[in-house]
Amino acid sequence: MPVKNTSRKPVAKNVTTVAKEKKTAPKKVMTKRSDTSVKAVKEKAQVVSTNVCDQQEIMSPVVMIKLWFEGWKKTFVLKGRSSRFELWNFLLLNTILAVIVQLKCSYILSARFLREATDLGYGLDKIDTYVSYATVGFYAVVLLQLFPLGSMLIRRMHDIGRLAWKNCLEPVFWSMFVVSFLTLTIDELMDSDYVNTIILMQICLVTTLYGFFFYSLKFLIMTLFYPGDKTINPYGEAKYTTPCHEEWALNLSCFWGLFVLTVLLLYVVMAII
């Protein structure tokens, strides 16, 4: 009998330990699930916080002028990426600056300035210097902007994830070369008897012009309106691609269009008057 009692006691202990393990096991699983859920919520909160931005900070004059200076600093930089927000900010500020400078230069080139300068006693040499500076400034303010704007458009293609030369610029370059060659050849053959050759070359010229305008328009539409990659691509990291930046890029494009239309209407009215 004592032998039987001693053999039963260890069995009871094993049952209690198994029960304890069963009770404690679900608690460990629950803690692991709760930890993973908390981590998932934190990650979602971080993603939302990165996508949400303050509109006042984006459209502050300091930020806009800073991006404008960065565009001029990267005049000869063809690597990297530029977002739609950077492009439209740079384009809008440059257009406003160009209009202000051209209005001042056109005033100096007008007859009103000549009358006022003679009334003030300006000499002919001084008036000629003013006129020469105004003429240079009128065209230089537009031509100088083409270099940083061209490099920014190439970086804008990188932001889309495409190479600018292979997609658009190469056919534009070759079409310009063919158009120049055909125009020179047609001018040389105009007074000759090769009428059929001239007609064929004119047809080739028109076809090449269609290709030139097609790829140029495609390049402009892609760079101005296509959304950029939200993540890293082979050309660099994404910048200014939050929903708030994209919304303000659209707003800046609308501001630019309205501003250009207003200036054109003023020029037409002044020309009629």
C-alpha positions in Angstrom: 0.0 0.0 0.0 2.6 2.6 0.8 4.2 1.9 -2.5 0.9 2.7 -4.3 0.5 6.0 -2.5 4.0 7.2 -3.4 3.4 6.5 -7.1 0.2 8.6 -7.3 1.6 11.8 -5.7 4.0 12.7 -8.6 1.2 12.2 -11.1 -0.9 14.9 -9.3 2.0 17.3 -9.4 2.4 16.8 -13.1 -1.3 17.5 -13.7 -1.1 20.8 -11.8 2.0 21.9 -13.7 0.3 21.1 -17.1 -2.7 23.1 -16.0 -0.6 26.0 -15.0 1.2 25.9 -18.4 -2.1 25.9 -20.2 -3.3 28.9 -18.3 -0.1 30.9 -18.8 0.3 30.0 -22.5 -2.6 32.1 -23.8 -1.3 35.1 -21.9 2.0 35.0 -23.7 0.2 34.8 -27.1 -2.0 37.8 -26.2 0.9 39.9 -25.2 2.7 39.1 -28.5 -0.5 40.0 -30.4 -0.9 43.2 -28.5 2.7 44.2 -29.1 2.4 43.7 -32.8 -0.9 45.7 -32.9 0.7 48.6 -31.1 3.7 48.6 -33.5 1.3 48.6 -36.5 -0.6 51.5 -35.0 2.6 53.4 -34.4 3.8 52.8 -38.0 0.5 54.0 -39.4 0.7 57.1 -37.3 4.2 57.8 -38.5 3.1 57.4 -42.1 0.1 59.7 -41.6 2.4 62.3 -39.9 4.8 62.2 -42.8 2.1 62.7 -45.3 0.3 65.5 -43.5 2.1 68.8 -43.7 1.5 72.4 -42.6 0.3 74.5 -45.4 1.5 77.7 -43.8 5.1 76.3 -43.6 4.9 75.2 -47.3 3.8 78.5 -48.7 5.8 80.8 -46.5 7.9 83.3 -48.4 11.1 81.9 -46.8 10.5 78.4 -48.2 9.5 79.7 -51.7 12.6 82.0 -52.0 14.8 79.2 -50.7 13.6 76.8 -53.4 14.0 79.6 -55.9 17.6 80.1 -55.0 18.2 76.4 -55.1 16.9 76.3 -58.6 19.4 78.9 -59.7 22.2 77.1 -57.8 21.5 73.9 -59.7 21.7 75.6 -63.2 24.2 73.1 -64.5 23.2 70.2 -62.4 21.6 67.4 -64.4 21.6 64.7 -61.8 19.0 64.2 -59.1 15.3 64.9 -58.9 13.0 67.9 -58.8 9.4 67.7 -57.8 6.4 69.5 -59.3 6.2 71.8 -56.4 9.8 73.0 -57.0 9.2 73.4 -60.7 6.0 75.5 -60.5 7.4 77.6 -57.6 10.5 78.4 -59.7 8.5 79.0 -62.8 6.0 81.3 -61.1 8.6 83.5 -59.4 10.7 83.7 -62.5 7.7 84.8 -64.6 6.8 87.5 -62.1 10.4 88.7 -62.0 10.6 88.8 -65.8 7.4 90.7 -66.2 8.5 93.4 -63.7 11.9 93.8 -65.4 10.4 93.9 -68.8 7.8 96.5 -67.8 10.6 98.7 -66.5 12.7 98.2 -69.6 9.8 98.8 -71.9 9.1 102.1 -70.1 12.8 103.2 -70.8 12.4 102.2 -74.4 9.2 104.2 -74.9 8.8 107.7 -76.2 7.5 108.9 -72.8 10.8 108.2 -71.2 12.6 110.1 -73.9 10.4 113.2 -73.4 10.8 113.0 -69.6 14.6 112.6 -69.9 14.9 115.6 -72.2 12.8 117.7 -69.8 15.1 116.7 -66.9 18.1 117.7 -68.9 19.7 114.3 -69.6 22.3 114.2 -72.3 22.2 112.0 -75.4 25.0 109.8 -74.1 23.1 109.2 -70.9 19.9 108.4 -72.7 21.8 106.0 -75.0 23.2 104.1 -72.1 19.8 103.8 -70.5 18.3 102.5 -73.8 21.2 100.0 -74.4 20.9 98.7 -70.8 17.1 98.4 -71.2 17.4 96.5 -74.5 19.9 94.0 -73.1 17.8 93.6 -69.9 14.6 93.1 -71.8 15.9 90.0 -73.6 18.4 88.8 -71.0 15.8 88.4 -68.2 14.1 85.7 -70.4 17.1 84.0 -72.0 19.0 83.6 -68.7 16.0 81.7 -67.2 16.2 79.1 -69.9 19.3 77.4 -68.5 18.1 76.7 -64.9 14.7 75.9 -66.2 16.0 73.4 -68.7 18.1 71.6 -66.1 15.1 71.5 -63.8 12.9 70.0 -66.5 15.5 67.2 -66.9 15.5 66.6 -63.2 11.7 66.6 -63.3 11.9 63.7 -65.8 14.2 61.9 -63.3 11.5 62.5 -60.7 9.0 60.6 -62.9 11.5 57.8 -63.2 12.5 58.3 -66.9 15.6 59.4 -68.7 15.0 62.7 -70.5 17.4 62.2 -73.4 16.1 58.8 -74.6 12.4 59.6 -74.1 12.0 63.1 -75.5 15.2 65.1 -76.0 16.9 62.8 -78.5 14.1 62.9 -81.1 13.7 66.7 -80.6 17.4 67.2 -81.2 17.5 65.0 -84.4 14.3 66.6 -85.7 15.8 70.1 -85.3 18.9 68.9 -87.2 16.8 67.4 -90.0 14.6 70.5 -90.2 17.6 72.9 -90.5 19.2 70.6 -93.2 16.0 70.5 -95.2 15.3 74.2 -95.1 18.9 75.0 -96.3 18.6 72.5 -99.1 15.2 73.7 -100.2 16.5 77.3 -100.3 19.3 76.2 -102.5 17.1 74.3 -104.9 14.3 76.8 -105.2 15.6 78.4 -108.4 16.5 75.1 -110.0 14.5 72.7 -112.2 14.3 69.9 -109.5 10.6 70.5 -108.8 9.8 67.0 -107.7 12.8 66.9 -105.4 11.7 70.1 -103.8 8.1 68.8 -103.2 9.4 65.6 -101.6 11.8 67.6 -99.4 8.9 69.9 -98.3 6.8 66.8 -97.4 9.7 65.5 -95.3 10.1 68.9 -93.7 6.4 69.1 -92.6 6.6 65.5 -91.3 9.7 66.3 -89.3 8.1 69.4 -87.9 5.1 67.3 -86.7 7.6 65.0 -84.9 9.4 68.0 -83.4 6.2 69.5 -82.0 4.9 66.1 -80.8 8.0 65.2 -78.7 8.4 68.8 -77.5 4.8 68.9 -76.3 5.1 65.4 -74.8 8.2 66.5 -72.9 6.5 69.6 -71.5 3.3 67.8 -70.5 5.3 65.0 -68.7 7.5 67.4 -66.8 4.8 69.9 -65.9 1.9 67.7 -64.9 3.0 64.1 -64.3 3.2 63.0 -60.6 6.6 62.0 -59.4 7.6 58.7 -57.7 6.7 58.7 -54.0 9.7 56.5 -53.1 13.3 56.2 -54.0 14.1 55.6 -57.7 17.4 55.1 -59.6 17.9 58.9 -59.7 17.6 59.7 -56.0 15.2 60.2 -53.0 11.8 61.7 -53.2 11.4 65.4 -52.1 8.3 67.5 -51.6 5.9 64.7 -52.7 3.4 64.8 -49.8 -0.3 65.4 -50.7 -0.1 68.9 -49.4 2.9 69.7 -51.7 1.1 68.1 -54.7 -2.0 70.3 -53.9 0.1 73.4 -53.8 1.9 72.5 -57.0 -1.5 72.5 -58.7 -2.4 75.8 -57.1 0.9 77.4 -58.3 0.2 76.1 -61.8 -3.2 77.8 -61.7 -1.7 81.0 -60.4 0.9 80.9 -63.2 -1.7 80.4 -65.9 -3.9 83.3 -64.6 -0.9 85.6 -64.2 0.2 84.9 -67.8 -3.3 85.4 -69.2 -3.6 88.7 -67.3 -0.3 90.0 -68.6 -1.2 89.0 -72.2 -4.6 90.8 -71.9 -2.8 93.9 -70.6 -0.4 93.9 -73.5 -3.2 93.5 -76.0 -5.2 96.4 -74.5 -2.1 98.6 -74.4 -1.3 97.8 -78.0 -4.9 98.6 -79.1 -4.9 101.9 -77.1 
